Amino acid sequence: MPNPGDKVKVILKDRAIEGALIPNEETDSLVIKLKSGYNVGIEKSKVQKIEVLMEHKAKEPVREKPKFKPGLPTISILHTGGTIASKVDYETGGVIARFEPEELLANYPELFKIANIKSRLVSKMFSEDMRFGHYKLMIKAIEDEIKAGADGIILTHGTDTLGYTSAALAFALENLPIPIILVGAQRSSDRGSNDAAMNLICAANFITKTDFAGVAICMHETSEDTSAAILPACKTRKLHTSRRDAFRAVNDTIIAKVDFKTHKVAFVAKGYEKKAAKPDAKKNFAARPNFEEKVAILKCHPNMFPEQFSFFKDYKGLVIEGTGLGQAPTGVPNELCKIHEENFKAIEEVIKSGTVVVMCSQCIFGKVHMHVYSNAINLANIGVIPGEDMLSETAFIKLAWLLGNYNDKDEIKSFMGKNLRGEINERLLLDDANLGRTLPSMKG
């Protein structure tokens, strides 16, 4: 059997096709890269014979070992996904992961002018497959790098659940003495519009040029390659599936802007955590990496049934993503809604079983107000905790973290309504909600 990269002749009933065999796991077809550079897919059932014309011999990449430069700070890059540190092999069509410093130097030489770079793989995976156990791996790796003397850490991560991970690290890592910046890429490295390089370089410049300490996200501020936004760990959501400026601060402002060309940093946030000046600052750092596994999010929608709520009686925590100001289908305005009485009873039974239940809004901006309408008032009266202006994903992470680190239910419920890591605005004005006022259009 031919291997990826081999030059082959594929013989069909009416013709023969020559080219390089490309790896293909997505469909049941042979994919051949033609001399023209275009790819062609061939149904395997139509293939009569495959001849290997020339075996592919992988070229050993030229690796220049980065030189340590005295006077430069040290940044550790921890990898959890392959996109941002990957490179396409155009002979085979396959994507090659690049994690070693030597390989990063080949991909992003600018990084090594900013800092001395250490790099290692934590867990190579798609971010939708992330579990709480992976957060523990990241936290342990971060602890190790801090102890080893890193001046800052960049954590590369898939974009789909990057917001969950940033919140998890913000809660789990207390009194951070250095910056931890999560970086993702919306476009793969084989595309001219790849955003990995700019995001990485801007993150490195932010780490080395500022006194910021704590967890934040660095992604494109706009769709252009002009500047990156440093975004708050617990108030950021991915708002577009594929745009490079998909990440936005919700009910909050960005922390800073990093100019890609000039490398200058301009702070936007009025207040932020700063690096401690004392030499023993790292002594106050602590990691609390436990997360309760049995926590879930339930999105409210029309035509719900009581069993959708009662399913979570065995869970330790539940975030209800309600409508508007924090509503759930529990009212009975007419006979068609009679079943809503059972919905209310089901939620009450979930709470009585010991599950901590939090209400967030599925609206993007604003906060829940559970004292305005009767349905929400009744839910608050049976023990549903208002999630204020927390993103539902942040509330989910916070609840799992609290349940994993505290035993007193009353203390957990109290902490859910308090601002611990910038996840709750104590006072939210209309202008603070960023209802499109400062956001560029996402059309296109």
Buried (B, 14 or more C-beta within 10 A) or exposed (E): EBEBBBBBBBBEEEEEBEBBBBBBEEEEBBBBBEEEEEBBEBEEEEBEEBEBEEEBEEEEEEEEEBEEEEEBBBBBBBBBBBBBBBBBBEBBBBBBBBBBBBBBBBBBEBBBEBBBBBBBBBBEBEBEEBEBEBBBBBBEBBBEBBEEEBBBBBBBBBBBBBBBBBBBBBBBBEBBBBBBBBBBBBBBBEEEEBBBBBBBBBBBBBBBBBEBBBBBBBBBBEBEBEBBBBBBBBBBBBBBEEBBBBBBBBBBBBBBBBBBEEBEBEBBBEEBBEBBEEEEBBEEBEBBBBBBEEBBBBBBEEEBEBEBBBBBBEBBBBBBBBBBBBBBBBBBEEEEEEEBEBBBBBBBBBBEEEBBBBBBBBBBBBBBBBEEBEBBEBBBEBBBBBBBBBBBBBBBBBBBBBBBBBEEEEEBBEBBEEBBBBBBBEEBEEEBBBEEEEEEEEEE
